[in-house]
Amino acid sequence: MLKPVRIVVAVMVLAAGCTSRDDSDALTIGAIYPISGVQGPGGLEEANGARLAVELANERGGVRGRPVRLELLDVDRGDAASRALDQLHRRGADVVLGTYGSTISAPAAVAAQRAGMVLWETGAVGLVGADGGAGESFFRMAPMGAGLGRAAVAFVRDQLGSSLGMTEPLRYAVAYVDDAYGRSVGLGAAEEARASGQELVGTFPYSVRGLDAPALVRSIAATKPDVLFVSAYLEDGIALRKAQVSEGLQLKASIGTSSSYCMPSFAAALGPAAVGLFASDKPDGREVRLDALQPEGRDVLAWGRARYRQHHGEDMTPAALSGFANTWALVGHVLPSSAGLSAPEVAQAARTLKLETGMLPNGAGLDLAGPGVDDAGENRRAVSVIWQWVDARTQAVVWPPAFATQPLQSIPIQ
């Protein structure tokens, strides 16, 4: 069930409250994020980041002199996406932000294409289907899931392998939740291992519902991997890691990704069992190195860091920074450069405008691929990093060098 009223009111007050202009002239932008449900914690953080970018736009005069009103709906599952977009369209939104969750993003892309709207994806990494309007009505600012998986394996192969003293190809196992998110990231990792001459000893798709983590880990252990890649949500990611420890799975390295391994609550639940693990994900607001940014990116990041802490009492997480930076690309750059504010005009501006890497506060740039190519709708200047849990409370960016906050450490894992 959609829960629009409470959340929409909060967003409208905070995002548009900085301006005294007549609200009847406001430009309405829709947003769909999972504020509740399994993906609620990360979805709320990403939505808070998006809201912050709208607040900045309004503080700087809005879009073409018009205040921006953000209407946010709580969409916690894919089958609610179409109804949500219809509701936002009736409220005057031609452009919709979202969605954090890949299981929401794919059906939302289809619904946006059918409705003649633009879906501006700020965080979800999973593939959208052929009917999702990629490069026409769907644009993803965040790194693609397959890219996160490939980056994880490339990091282990090219950087970590030498520190492990490995001279032979490593043996990789890939476990992934069997949905749009998990398949995109997990199969990207598997393909990178296979294509680069590593030994892929097994892929292990699983369902979150009814997961028997110890049994899955025993199946993985039977393949004798050196490295385990995991594409999981938070609760199943924690369960799998606990099972690895309890079952005595011996690994040289393990790396996960955005919806589990990078989260503070992941390490909080695991304690020492998290130390030494890696995550392939987006940067967060605290760890972005200023020398990796252009002057505009530094300015916007400084504003965002201070204002987010003022509102929420904490630093921006990777999800929050993704929402902030990727929404700022839209309201701070694409919409002001567009010939008009209709969906086709915004889509054309999105394909045309280019921003150098480091122009956005997460270190990314803007170069969105048009339709008819393999990476249609994807941002070719998106940024991802490799995190390492250096102790049970601290994670550091260790790769690539331009974003690294600490050197890579060789830490044995439990």
PEWO-V81634 format. One record per pair of residues at least 24 apart in sequence whose C-alpha atoms are under 10 Angstrom apart, sorted by the first residue. I is the first residue (numbers start at 1). J is the second residue. Records with the same first field share a line. If there is no record, write none. Layout:
I: J, J
//
This chain:
1: 74, 75, 76, 77, 79, 80
2: 34, 36, 73, 74, 75, 76, 77, 80, 81, 83, 84
3: 35, 36, 72, 73, 74, 75, 76
4: 32, 71, 72, 73, 74, 75, 84, 87
5: 71, 72, 73, 74
6: 72, 73, 74
7: 35, 71, 72, 73, 74
8: 69, 70, 71, 72, 73, 74
9: 70, 71, 72
10: 70, 71, 72
11: 47, 48, 50, 51, 52, 54, 55, 69, 70, 71, 72, 73
12: 51, 54, 55, 68, 69, 70, 71, 72
13: 69, 70
14: 51, 52, 54, 55, 69, 70, 311
15: 48, 50, 51, 52, 53, 54, 55, 56, 57, 58, 59, 67, 68, 69, 70, 71
16: 51, 54, 55, 56, 57, 58, 59, 62, 67, 68, 69, 70
17: 55, 58, 59, 67, 69
18: 55, 56, 57, 58, 59, 60, 61, 67
19: 55, 58, 59, 60, 61, 62, 66, 67, 68
20: 67
21: 61, 65, 66, 67
22: 66, 67
23: 66, 67, 68, 69
24: 66, 67
25: 65, 66, 67, 68, 69
26: 62, 63, 65, 66, 67, 68, 69, 70
27: 62, 63, 64, 65, 66, 67, 68, 69, 70, 92, 93, 94, 341
28: 66, 67, 68, 69, 70, 71, 88, 89, 91, 92, 93, 94, 95, 96
29: 54, 68, 69, 70, 71, 72, 88, 89, 91, 92, 93, 94, 95, 96, 97, 331
30: 69, 70, 71, 72, 73, 84, 85, 87, 88, 89, 91, 92, 93, 94, 95, 96, 97, 98, 118, 119, 120
31: 70, 71, 72, 73, 74, 75, 84, 85, 88, 93, 95, 96, 97, 98, 99, 119, 120, 121
32: 71, 72, 73, 74, 75, 76, 80, 81, 84, 85, 88, 96, 97, 98, 99, 100, 101, 104, 105, 108, 119, 121
33: 72, 73, 74, 75, 76, 77, 81, 97, 98, 99, 100, 101, 104, 105, 123
34: 73, 74, 75, 76, 77, 78, 98, 99, 100, 101, 104
35: 72, 73, 74, 75, 76, 100
36: 74, 75, 76, 77
37: 74, 75, 76, 77
38: 76, 77, 233, 234, 235
39: 76, 77, 100, 101, 233, 234, 259
40: 74, 75, 76, 100, 101
41: 319
42: 100, 101, 123, 234, 258, 259, 260, 263, 317, 318, 319, 320
43: 74, 75, 76, 98, 99, 100, 101, 123, 124, 319, 320, 323
44: 74, 100, 319, 320, 323
45: 100, 312, 316, 317, 318, 319, 320, 321, 322, 323, 324
46: 98, 99, 100, 122, 123, 316, 317, 318, 319, 320, 321, 322, 323, 324, 326, 327
47: 72, 74, 97, 98, 99, 100, 122, 123, 319, 320, 321, 322, 323, 324, 327
48: 308, 311, 312, 316, 319, 320, 321, 323, 324
49: 122, 304, 308, 316, 317, 318, 319, 320, 321, 322, 323, 324, 325, 326, 327, 328
50: 97, 98, 122, 319, 320, 321, 322, 323, 324, 325, 326, 327, 328, 331
51: 320, 323, 324, 327, 328
52: 303, 304, 307, 308, 311, 320, 321, 323, 324, 325, 327, 328
53: 300, 304, 321, 323, 324, 325, 326, 327, 328, 329, 330, 331, 332
54: 324, 327, 328, 330, 331, 332
55: 304, 307, 328
56: 300, 303, 304, 307, 324, 328, 331, 332
57: 327, 328, 330, 331, 332, 333
58: 331, 332
60: 332
62: 331, 332, 336
63: 331, 332, 333, 334, 335, 336, 337, 341
64: 335, 336, 337, 340, 341
65: 336
68: 331
69: 93
70: 96, 97
71: 96, 97
72: 96, 97, 98
73: 98
74: 99
75: 99, 101, 104
76: 100, 101, 103, 104
77: 101, 102, 103, 104, 105, 107
78: 102, 103, 104, 105, 106, 107, 108
79: 103, 104, 107, 108
80: 104, 107, 108
81: 105, 106, 107, 108, 109, 110, 111, 112
82: 107, 108, 109, 110, 111, 112, 114, 115
83: 108, 111
84: 108, 111
85: 109, 111, 112, 115, 117, 119
86: 111, 112, 115, 117
88: 117
89: 115, 116, 117
93: 117, 118, 342, 343
94: 118, 119, 341, 342, 343, 344, 346
95: 119, 120, 137, 330, 341, 342, 343, 344, 346, 347
96: 120, 121, 138, 343
97: 121, 122, 123, 139, 323, 326, 327, 330
98: 122, 123, 124, 140, 323, 327
99: 123, 124, 125, 323
100: 124, 125, 126, 142, 259, 319, 322, 323
101: 125, 126, 180, 181, 259
102: 126, 127, 128, 145, 179, 180, 181, 182, 184
103: 127, 128, 179, 180, 181, 182
104: 128, 180, 181
105: 132, 138, 140, 180, 181
106: 130, 131, 132, 138, 180, 181
107: 131, 132
108: 132, 138
109: 133, 134, 137, 138, 139
110: 134, 137, 138
112: 137, 138, 343
113: 137, 138
116: 342, 343, 344
117: 342, 343, 344, 346, 347
118: 342, 343, 344, 345, 346, 347
119: 343, 347
120: 326, 327, 330, 347, 350, 377
121: 322, 323, 326, 327, 377, 378
122: 319, 320, 321, 322, 323, 324, 325, 326, 327, 328, 329, 330
123: 258, 282, 318, 319, 320, 321, 322, 323, 326
124: 180, 181, 258, 259, 319, 322
125: 180, 181, 182, 184, 185, 258, 378
126: 179, 180, 181, 182, 183, 184, 185
127: 180, 181, 183, 184, 185
128: 180, 184, 377
132: 377
133: 370, 371, 376, 377
134: 369, 370, 371, 372, 373, 374, 375, 376, 377, 378
135: 347, 348, 350, 351, 368, 369, 370, 371, 372, 373, 375, 376, 377, 378, 379
136: 343, 344, 347, 348, 350, 351, 369, 370, 371, 372, 376, 377
137: 343, 344, 346, 347, 348, 350, 370, 371, 377
138: 347, 370, 371, 376, 377, 378
139: 347, 350, 351, 368, 369, 370, 376, 377, 378, 379
140: 326, 368, 369, 376, 377, 378, 379, 380, 382
141: 322, 323, 325, 326, 327, 329, 330, 364, 365, 366, 367, 368, 377, 378, 379, 380, 381, 382, 383
142: 281, 282, 322, 323, 325, 326, 364, 378, 379, 380, 381, 382, 383, 384
143: 281, 282, 322, 364, 378, 379, 380, 381, 382, 383, 384
144: 181, 184, 185, 188, 375, 378, 379, 380, 382, 383, 384
145: 180, 181, 182, 183, 184, 185, 186, 187, 188, 189, 231, 257, 258, 280, 281
146: 181, 182, 183, 184, 185, 186, 187, 188, 189, 190, 191, 192
147: 184, 185, 186, 187, 188, 189, 192, 280, 281, 384
148: 184, 185, 186, 188, 189, 231, 256, 257, 258, 279, 280, 281, 282, 383, 384, 385, 386
149: 174, 182, 183, 184, 185, 186, 187, 188, 189, 190, 191, 192, 193, 229, 230, 231, 255, 256, 257, 279, 280, 281
150: 185, 186, 187, 188, 189, 190, 191, 192, 193, 280
151: 185, 188, 189, 192, 280, 281, 384, 385, 386
152: 185, 188, 189, 192, 193, 229, 254, 255, 256, 257, 278, 279, 280, 281, 384, 385, 386
153: 188, 189, 190, 191, 192, 193, 196, 198, 227, 228, 229, 255, 280
154: 189, 192, 193, 196
155: 255, 278, 280, 385, 386, 399, 400
156: 227, 253, 254, 255, 278, 386
157: 192, 193, 196, 197, 198, 227
159: 399, 400, 408
160: 252, 253, 408, 409, 410
161: 252, 253
163: 408, 409, 410
164: 252, 253, 410, 411, 412
168: 198, 199
169: 193, 196, 197, 198, 199, 200, 226
170: 197, 198, 199, 200, 201, 225, 226, 227, 252
171: 198, 199, 200, 201, 202, 223, 224, 225, 226, 227, 228, 251, 252
172: 198, 199, 200, 201, 202, 203, 223, 224, 225, 226, 227, 228, 229, 251, 253, 254
173: 199, 200, 201, 202, 203, 204, 220, 221, 223, 224, 225, 226, 227, 228, 229, 230, 254
174: 200, 201, 202, 203, 204, 205, 220, 225, 227, 228, 229, 230, 231, 254, 255, 256
175: 202, 203, 204, 205, 206, 216, 217, 220, 228, 229, 230, 231, 232, 237, 240, 256
176: 203, 204, 205, 206, 207, 208, 229, 230, 231, 232, 233, 236, 237, 256
177: 204, 205, 206, 207, 208, 211, 230, 231, 232, 233, 236, 237
178: 204, 205, 206, 207, 208, 231, 232
179: 205, 206, 207, 208, 232
181: 231, 232, 233, 259
182: 206, 230, 231, 232, 233, 257, 259
183: 231
184: 231
185: 229, 230, 231, 232, 256, 257, 258, 280
186: 229, 230, 231, 232, 256, 257
187: 231
189: 229, 230, 231
190: 229
199: 225, 226
200: 225, 227
201: 225, 226, 227
202: 228
203: 228, 229
204: 230
205: 230, 231
206: 232, 236
207: 236
208: 232, 233, 235, 236, 237
209: 236
211: 236, 239, 240
212: 236, 239, 240, 243
213: 237, 238, 239, 240, 241, 242, 243, 244, 247
214: 239, 240, 241, 242, 243, 244, 245, 246, 247
215: 240, 243, 247
216: 240, 243, 244
217: 241, 242, 243, 244, 245, 246, 247, 248, 249
218: 243, 244, 247, 248, 249
220: 244, 249
221: 247, 248, 249, 250, 251
222: 249
224: 249, 250, 251
225: 249, 250, 251, 252, 253
226: 250, 251, 252, 253, 254
227: 251, 252, 253, 254, 255
228: 252, 253, 254, 255, 256
229: 253, 254, 255, 256, 257, 278, 279
230: 254, 255, 256, 257, 260, 261, 279
231: 255, 256, 257, 258, 259, 260, 261, 279, 280
232: 256, 257, 258, 259, 260, 261
233: 257, 258, 259, 260, 261, 266
234: 258, 259, 260, 261, 262, 263, 265, 266, 269
235: 259, 260, 265, 266, 269
236: 260
237: 261, 266
238: 265, 266, 267, 268, 269, 270, 273, 274
239: 269, 270
241: 266, 270, 273, 274, 414
242: 269, 270, 273, 274
244: 273, 414
245: 273, 413, 414
246: 414
248: 414
249: 414
250: 413, 414
251: 412, 413, 414
252: 411, 412, 413, 414
253: 277, 278, 410, 411, 412, 413, 414
254: 278, 279, 413
255: 279, 280, 386, 387, 388
256: 280, 281, 386, 387
257: 281, 282, 386, 387
258: 282, 318, 319
259: 319
261: 387, 388, 389
262: 317, 318, 386, 387, 388, 389, 395
263: 317, 318, 319, 395
264: 317, 389, 392, 393, 394, 395
265: 393
266: 392, 393
267: 389, 391, 392, 393, 394, 395
268: 392, 393
269: 392
270: 392
271: 391, 392, 393
272: 389, 390, 391, 392, 393, 413, 414
273: 389, 391, 392, 413, 414
274: 388, 389, 390, 391, 392, 393, 395, 413, 414
275: 388, 389, 390, 391, 392, 393, 394, 395, 411, 412, 413, 414
276: 387, 388, 389, 390, 391, 392, 395, 409, 410, 411, 412, 413, 414
277: 387, 388, 389, 390, 391, 395, 411, 412, 413, 414
278: 386, 387, 388, 389, 390, 395, 396, 397, 398
279: 385, 386, 387, 388, 389, 395, 397
280: 384, 385, 386, 387, 388, 397, 399
281: 318, 319, 383, 384, 385, 386, 387, 397
282: 317, 318, 319, 321, 322, 362, 363, 382, 383, 384, 385, 386, 387, 397
283: 316, 317, 318, 319, 320, 321, 322, 361, 362, 363, 364, 383, 384, 385, 386, 387, 397, 403
284: 315, 316, 317, 318, 319, 320, 321, 322, 361, 362, 385, 397
285: 315, 316, 317, 318, 319, 320, 321, 322, 324, 325, 361, 362
286: 314, 315, 316, 317, 318, 321
287: 315, 316, 317, 318, 362, 395, 396, 397, 403, 404, 405
288: 321, 361, 362, 363, 397, 402, 403, 404, 405
289: 361, 362, 363, 397, 402, 403, 404, 405
290: 358, 361, 362, 363, 402, 403
291: 358, 363, 402, 403
292: 357, 358, 359, 361, 362, 363, 364, 401, 402, 403, 404
293: 356, 357, 358, 359, 360, 361, 362, 363, 364, 365, 402, 403
294: 356, 357, 358, 359, 360, 361, 363, 364, 365
295: 358, 359, 360, 361
296: 358, 359, 360, 361
297: 325, 357, 358, 359, 360, 361, 362, 363, 364, 365
298: 358, 359, 360, 361, 362, 363
299: 359, 360, 361
300: 324, 325, 328, 359, 360, 361, 362
301: 325, 360, 361, 362, 363
302: 361
303: 361
304: 361
305: 361
318: 362
321: 361, 362
322: 361, 362, 364
323: 362
324: 360, 361, 362
325: 359, 360, 361, 362, 363, 364, 365
326: 360, 361, 362, 364, 365, 366, 382
327: 360
328: 360, 361
329: 355, 359, 360, 361, 364, 365, 366
332: 360
333: 360, 366
334: 366
350: 377
351: 377, 379
354: 381
355: 381
356: 381
357: 381, 382, 383
358: 382, 383
363: 402, 403
//
